[in-house]
């Protein structure tokens, strides 16, 4: 049976691909992250484009699972596969080079890929449990915000990520 919407099929595909993975807390199934990224795009950023939501649900499967571009292309089409590929880091590179190449890849990518990245950092910052993780996620969020500069389609989402960063930074400065 085929799902009524591609994002429904993508949610199931992503959950199966990430089935043995957990978030950093070692308790939360990893599959919750791509679902929250897609929900952030739809419910927080107000974007309901099916290709964007589908790619959001799949954004980590090439990087973290036994899935490749061709698998996504065959099942979800070129637009979704291209978005996921743009959001995939080249794990063959050492970390400093990998992050620089990833930022360049996102900068050259579509606004839709950068929107998914904004939702990704929004979720990761919202989910960070300790001060060290929050500080690390703030750095990543600011990188994603800078990649959104000059793109009118990303102004609302970027602004929401900036507000979350400010809120978390303020909480980190406040005495407990």
MOPE-V142304 format. One record per backbone hydrogen bond with DSSP energy under -0.5 kcal/mol. CO is the residue of the C=O (numbers start at 1). NH is the residue of the N-H. E is the energy in kcal/mol with one decimal. If there is no record, write none. Layout:
<<CO;NH;E> <CO;NH;E>>
This chain:
<<5;8;-0.8> <5;9;-1.4> <6;10;-2.5> <7;11;-2.1> <8;12;-1.7> <9;13;-2.7> <10;14;-3.0> <11;15;-2.2> <12;16;-2.3> <13;17;-2.5> <14;18;-2.5> <16;19;-1.1> <18;21;-2.5> <21;30;-2.3> <23;26;-2.3> <28;23;-3.0> <29;32;-1.8> <30;33;-2.3> <30;34;-0.6> <31;35;-1.3> <32;36;-2.5> <33;37;-2.4> <34;38;-2.2> <35;39;-2.5> <36;40;-2.5> <37;41;-2.1> <38;42;-2.3> <39;43;-3.5> <39;44;-0.7> <40;44;-1.4> <40;45;-2.7> <41;47;-2.8> <46;48;-0.5> <49;53;-2.4> <50;54;-2.6> <51;55;-2.5> <52;56;-2.5> <53;57;-2.0> <54;58;-1.1> <55;59;-0.6> <56;59;-0.9> <58;61;-1.8> <58;62;-0.5> <60;64;-2.6> <61;65;-1.6> <61;67;-0.6> <65;67;-1.6> <68;71;-0.5> <68;72;-1.7> <69;73;-3.1> <70;74;-2.6> <71;75;-1.6> <72;76;-3.5> <72;77;-0.7> <73;77;-1.7> <77;81;-2.2> <78;82;-3.0> <79;83;-1.9> <80;84;-2.6> <81;85;-2.5> <82;86;-2.1> <83;87;-1.3> <85;88;-1.4> <87;89;-0.5> <89;91;-1.2> <90;93;-1.7> <94;98;-3.0> <95;99;-2.8> <96;100;-1.8> <97;101;-2.7> <98;102;-2.4> <99;103;-2.4> <100;104;-2.1> <101;105;-2.4> <102;106;-2.7> <103;107;-2.7> <104;108;-1.9> <105;109;-0.7> <106;109;-0.7> <110;114;-1.8> <111;115;-2.2> <112;116;-2.1> <113;117;-2.1> <114;118;-2.2> <115;119;-2.2> <116;120;-2.4> <117;121;-2.6> <118;122;-2.1> <119;123;-2.5> <120;124;-2.7> <121;125;-2.6> <122;126;-2.2> <123;127;-2.1> <124;128;-0.8> <130;134;-2.6> <131;135;-2.6> <132;136;-2.1> <133;137;-2.5> <134;138;-2.2> <135;139;-1.8> <136;140;-1.8> <137;141;-2.8> <138;142;-2.6> <139;143;-1.8> <140;144;-2.2> <141;145;-2.5> <142;146;-2.2> <143;147;-1.7> <144;148;-0.8> <145;148;-0.9> <145;149;-0.7> <146;149;-0.7> <148;151;-1.7> <150;152;-0.7> <151;154;-1.7> <152;155;-1.0> <154;158;-3.0> <155;159;-2.4> <156;160;-1.8> <157;161;-2.1> <158;162;-2.6> <159;163;-2.1> <160;164;-1.9> <161;165;-2.6> <162;166;-2.6> <163;167;-2.3> <164;168;-2.6> <165;169;-3.0> <166;170;-2.4> <167;171;-2.1> <168;172;-2.2> <169;173;-1.5> <170;174;-1.5>>
